[in-house]
Amino acid sequence: MKHYAIIGYPLGHTFSPAMHNHAFKHYGIDAVYEPRSIPPEGFEKGLQQLRDDGIRGFNITIPYKQRILSHLQKLDTLAEKIGAVNTVVCREDGRWIGYNTDAYGFLLPLREMLKNIRNILVLGAGGAARAVAFSLVTEAAPASLTLVNRTPGRARELKSALEEHTAVPIKCYDSASFKSDIKYDLIVNTTSVGMGRMRGESPLPGLASCVHEGSLVYDLIYNPSPTRLLEQAAALHLKTLNGLPMLIGQGSRAFYLWNGLYFPEDVGNIFSTA
């Protein structure tokens, strides 16, 4: 039996095992995908355990999408540009190859809307934010991008990385002092505010001052659904997206990298009672 996993901390929210195990069963593949919750102080030990167990591939979620980089032997071109990895292919020769399928998954539900997106606000500056921001500046050609993060230094680091690939004007603010001076067409939450121990909290209490009637609010969190941020948006009669389509899209792309097959079309049905 082949073994696959998702690593992160904490992992109580993840739906990834359900998707991948459904796909393995559908295709008759003798494999299992399981969550491996690795605390920060045990990160290196946890990775060694994956090697010892002969893992064939794994996904990475919060907070390790950048920390994993130094443990990989090669990066896919897109992952190298983004500077974050969420999928690892484990070769038989012992090499771990890093990919970013978040960018692919993030854009899937947005494709038909990109031409109307001009001003963008991204909340967060971690690994997911890197995939989101890179995707948007290269695919949407926006007029402006604003990054808001609780640690301003990380937002500035992301700004510098993006400016190597785009001429889109980028502004950075810290979460505590951010006040919107424009109305955004797209607001994306890439932080963990709204899930786990921060369930019921909003990463943008002042949402109403940042939007117009045609704004889209996209929260990458898919559990719980809706999050507090999406409840705020719904109360303002705005269009909303949660992270489930992205989860399925990035997972399907990861499954392809491991098995040469995409998720079966019915994979979304497993969430109908979630």
Backbone torsions as a table, in degrees:
resi	resn	phi	psi	omega
1	MET	NA	136.0	176.5
2	LYS	-85.6	146.5	-178.6
3	HIS	-119.6	134.2	177.1
4	TYR	-131.5	163.4	-175.2
5	ALA	-156.8	167.6	166.2
6	ILE	-122.2	135.0	177.6
7	ILE	-116.4	148.4	179.7
8	GLY	171.2	-175.4	178.0
9	TYR	-162.7	120.1	-6.5
10	PRO	-80.5	176.4	-177.0
11	LEU	-127.2	14.9	-177.7
12	GLY	-62.9	-19.1	-174.9
13	HIS	-90.0	-13.1	-163.8
14	THR	-73.8	136.8	174.0
15	PHE	-103.2	-1.2	-173.8
16	SER	-58.5	-43.9	179.1
17	PRO	-56.8	-39.9	-179.5
18	ALA	-61.1	-41.9	-179.3
19	MET	-65.8	-52.0	-175.3
20	HIS	-67.0	-40.5	179.1
21	ASN	-68.0	-32.3	173.6
22	HIS	-62.6	-43.8	-179.0
23	ALA	-67.3	-40.8	177.0
24	PHE	-58.4	-44.8	180.0
25	LYS	-64.3	-42.6	-179.0
26	HIS	-58.9	-43.1	-176.1
27	TYR	-91.4	-2.3	-179.6
28	GLY	70.5	30.9	179.3
29	ILE	-90.0	129.8	-179.3
30	ASP	-81.8	85.1	-175.8
31	ALA	-155.3	161.9	177.1
32	VAL	-140.4	145.8	-179.2
33	TYR	-122.8	127.2	-174.3
34	GLU	-136.3	153.6	176.0
35	PRO	-80.1	140.0	175.3
36	ARG	-128.4	100.4	-179.9
37	SER	-79.9	115.5	-176.2
38	ILE	-118.4	113.6	178.0
39	PRO	-68.3	152.3	-176.5
40	PRO	-51.9	-40.2	-177.7
41	GLU	-72.2	-12.6	179.1
42	GLY	-113.3	20.5	-173.3
43	PHE	-60.8	-53.0	-178.2
44	GLU	-62.8	-40.3	178.0
45	LYS	-62.9	-40.0	178.9
46	GLY	-64.2	-39.1	177.9
47	LEU	-66.4	-40.0	178.7
48	GLN	-63.6	-35.2	177.6
49	GLN	-64.1	-37.8	176.3
50	LEU	-60.3	-44.0	178.0
51	ARG	-62.9	-45.8	-178.9
52	ASP	-61.2	-31.3	-178.6
53	ASP	-84.4	-2.4	179.2
54	GLY	67.9	36.5	-178.4
55	ILE	-59.1	141.5	-177.8
56	ARG	-94.8	-20.3	178.7
57	GLY	-179.3	156.6	177.9
58	PHE	-155.0	155.4	174.2
59	ASN	-99.9	157.2	179.2
60	ILE	-125.8	132.0	174.6
61	THR	-125.0	-171.0	-177.7
62	ILE	-50.2	132.2	6.1
63	PRO	-113.6	34.1	-166.0
64	TYR	-111.6	11.3	-173.7
65	LYS	-68.4	-20.2	174.0
66	GLN	-103.9	-35.0	-179.9
67	ARG	-61.8	-29.1	-178.9
68	ILE	-67.4	-21.4	-170.1
69	LEU	-56.0	-42.4	-176.4
70	SER	-72.1	-6.7	-179.2
71	HIS	-103.6	6.2	-178.2
72	LEU	-105.6	148.8	-179.6
73	GLN	-91.2	-16.9	-179.8
74	LYS	-159.1	148.8	176.1
75	LEU	-119.9	138.2	168.4
76	ASP	-60.5	152.7	-176.4
77	THR	-56.1	-44.7	-179.0
78	LEU	-65.4	-44.1	179.3
79	ALA	-61.8	-37.3	179.0
80	GLU	-64.9	-42.4	178.3
81	LYS	-65.3	-43.3	-177.9
82	ILE	-70.4	-37.2	-178.7
83	GLY	81.8	26.6	178.7
84	ALA	-155.6	146.8	-177.2
85	VAL	-128.2	135.9	174.6
86	ASN	-122.9	-3.1	-180.0
87	THR	-139.2	132.6	178.0
88	VAL	-123.6	130.1	172.8
89	VAL	-100.4	125.0	-177.4
90	CYS	-99.9	109.3	-177.6
91	ARG	-76.9	158.0	179.8
92	GLU	-67.0	-22.8	178.8
93	ASP	-83.3	5.7	176.8
94	GLY	95.6	-8.8	179.8
95	ARG	-77.6	140.8	173.8
96	TRP	-106.5	122.8	-176.9
97	ILE	-109.6	126.9	-176.2
98	GLY	-98.0	138.7	178.5
99	TYR	-131.9	159.8	172.0
100	ASN	-120.2	108.1	176.8
101	THR	-101.0	-4.0	176.8
102	ASP	-60.5	-42.0	-178.5
103	ALA	-59.8	-44.1	178.1
104	TYR	-60.3	-49.7	-177.5
105	GLY	-66.5	-38.8	-178.8
106	PHE	-60.8	-41.7	-174.8
107	LEU	-77.5	-20.4	-174.1
108	LEU	-51.5	-51.0	-178.3
109	PRO	-80.2	-2.2	-176.8
110	LEU	-103.9	-10.3	-169.2
111	ARG	-50.5	-44.2	-175.7
112	GLU	-77.0	-10.2	-176.1
113	MET	-104.5	-10.4	-170.1
114	LEU	-57.7	-37.0	-175.8
115	LYS	-66.0	-18.4	-179.1
116	ASN	-100.2	3.5	-177.5
117	ILE	-97.9	116.3	-177.8
118	ARG	-113.9	-49.8	-178.4
119	ASN	-112.1	126.6	-170.6
120	ILE	-125.2	138.2	173.5
121	LEU	-118.6	124.1	176.8
122	VAL	-115.0	125.0	178.5
123	LEU	-97.3	117.9	-177.8
124	GLY	112.5	161.9	-179.7
125	ALA	-146.1	22.9	179.8
126	GLY	-89.0	-157.1	-176.3
127	GLY	-61.8	-43.0	179.1
128	ALA	-65.7	-39.9	178.7
129	ALA	-61.5	-36.8	178.5
130	ARG	-62.1	-45.6	179.0
131	ALA	-63.9	-43.8	-179.4
132	VAL	-62.5	-52.2	-176.2
133	ALA	-64.2	-43.0	179.0
134	PHE	-61.8	-43.8	179.5
135	SER	-60.2	-43.4	-175.3
136	LEU	-70.4	-42.0	-178.0
137	VAL	-72.7	-22.9	180.0
138	THR	-93.9	-27.1	-175.7
139	GLU	-104.6	-31.1	-175.1
140	ALA	-97.9	-19.0	-176.9
141	ALA	49.3	57.7	-177.0
142	PRO	-73.1	165.8	176.4
143	ALA	-80.6	-28.5	-180.0
144	SER	-157.4	154.3	175.4
145	LEU	-134.2	129.5	177.4
146	THR	-116.5	130.6	178.3
147	LEU	-111.1	127.8	178.8
148	VAL	-124.3	125.5	-177.7
149	ASN	-146.7	150.3	-178.9
150	ARG	-66.9	-25.6	175.8
151	THR	-110.6	100.8	-175.0
152	PRO	-57.1	-33.3	-178.9
153	GLY	-60.1	-38.2	179.5
154	ARG	-69.3	-35.1	177.2
155	ALA	-65.6	-39.8	178.5
156	ARG	-66.8	-36.1	176.3
157	GLU	-62.6	-42.5	178.5
158	LEU	-65.8	-41.5	177.5
159	LYS	-56.5	-46.8	-179.3
160	SER	-63.0	-40.8	179.3
161	ALA	-65.0	-41.8	-180.0
162	LEU	-66.3	-36.8	-176.7
163	GLU	-67.1	-12.2	173.7
164	GLU	-75.0	-15.3	-174.5
165	HIS	-123.2	-4.4	-176.3
166	THR	-150.8	155.2	174.3
167	ALA	-103.5	7.4	179.1
168	VAL	-62.0	130.3	177.1
169	PRO	-61.9	130.6	-176.9
170	ILE	-126.3	130.3	176.0
171	LYS	-116.2	150.5	179.6
172	CYS	-124.8	140.4	176.5
173	TYR	-140.8	155.1	171.3
174	ASP	-89.3	151.6	-173.1
175	SER	-59.0	-37.5	-174.1
176	ALA	-67.8	-34.4	-174.1
177	SER	-106.5	1.1	-175.5
178	PHE	-65.6	128.5	171.8
179	LYS	-135.5	126.9	-174.6
180	SER	-72.7	135.0	174.9
181	ASP	-110.9	-1.0	175.2
182	ILE	-139.1	168.3	176.5
183	LYS	-100.8	126.4	-173.7
184	TYR	-92.9	142.9	175.3
185	ASP	-78.8	-32.0	-178.3
186	LEU	-138.5	129.8	174.0
187	ILE	-122.1	126.7	-177.4
188	VAL	-122.8	124.6	173.9
189	ASN	-96.0	117.6	177.4
190	THR	-109.7	3.2	-178.6
191	THR	-86.1	174.7	177.4
192	SER	-93.7	7.5	178.6
193	VAL	-71.3	116.6	-176.2
194	GLY	123.1	-8.3	179.9
195	MET	-130.6	167.8	176.3
196	GLY	57.0	-132.7	-179.0
197	ARG	-69.8	-12.3	177.3
198	MET	-104.9	16.5	176.6
199	ARG	-58.4	136.4	-178.9
200	GLY	90.5	-8.0	177.3
201	GLU	-97.0	158.5	178.6
202	SER	-116.9	137.7	175.5
203	PRO	-77.6	-7.3	-177.5
204	LEU	-145.9	75.5	-179.1
205	PRO	-57.3	-30.9	-179.1
206	GLY	-92.2	35.7	-176.9
207	LEU	-52.8	-41.2	-173.9
208	ALA	-57.4	-30.3	-178.7
209	SER	-81.5	-5.2	-173.9
210	CYS	-107.3	-1.4	-168.9
211	VAL	-125.5	162.9	167.9
212	HIS	-121.9	177.3	-172.0
213	GLU	-64.5	-19.2	180.0
214	GLY	-101.4	8.4	-177.4
215	SER	-66.7	149.2	174.1
216	LEU	-114.0	130.2	177.5
217	VAL	-111.5	121.7	-172.7
218	TYR	-121.0	113.1	179.2
219	ASP	-107.9	120.6	-177.5
220	LEU	-68.8	-14.2	176.3
221	ILE	-70.8	134.9	178.4
222	TYR	-117.3	-9.1	179.1
223	ASN	-144.9	106.7	14.0
224	PRO	-83.0	166.3	175.2
225	SER	-138.3	123.1	0.7
226	PRO	-83.0	158.3	172.3
227	THR	-80.7	171.4	177.5
228	ARG	-59.9	-39.4	179.7
229	LEU	-61.2	-43.6	-179.6
230	LEU	-71.7	-28.7	172.8
231	GLU	-65.0	-41.6	176.0
232	GLN	-59.0	-46.1	-178.3
233	ALA	-63.7	-41.7	179.7
234	ALA	-63.8	-37.1	179.3
235	ALA	-64.9	-24.6	178.0
236	LEU	-93.8	5.4	179.3
237	HIS	62.1	38.6	179.1
238	LEU	-96.6	159.2	172.7
239	LYS	-72.1	142.2	-178.5
240	THR	-135.2	154.9	172.3
241	LEU	-139.9	137.0	170.1
242	ASN	-102.3	-176.1	-171.2
243	GLY	-85.8	3.8	-176.3
244	LEU	-64.7	-45.8	177.0
245	PRO	-59.8	-37.4	176.8
246	MET	-65.8	-42.9	179.2
247	LEU	-57.1	-48.0	-178.9
248	ILE	-65.2	-42.0	-178.8
249	GLY	-64.4	-47.7	-179.6
250	GLN	-68.3	-34.7	178.6
251	GLY	-67.2	-39.3	179.1
252	SER	-64.0	-40.9	178.7
253	ARG	-66.7	-39.0	176.7
254	ALA	-63.6	-43.2	179.1
255	PHE	-59.0	-38.7	177.7
256	TYR	-63.9	-42.5	-179.8
257	LEU	-62.8	-31.6	-179.5
258	TRP	-86.4	-34.1	-168.6
259	ASN	-126.4	-7.0	-178.3
260	GLY	74.7	15.8	-179.7
261	LEU	-136.6	147.3	173.6
262	TYR	-92.5	163.8	177.0
263	PHE	-54.7	145.5	172.1
264	PRO	-64.4	154.8	-174.7
265	GLU	-62.5	-23.3	-176.3
266	ASP	-87.5	8.4	-175.1
267	VAL	-61.3	-32.3	179.8
268	GLY	-64.7	-21.6	-178.1
269	ASN	-65.9	-23.1	-177.0
270	ILE	-70.7	-13.2	-179.9
271	PHE	-96.8	0.3	-175.5
272	SER	-63.7	-24.3	178.0
273	THR	-115.4	9.6	-178.7
274	ALA	-74.3	NA	NA
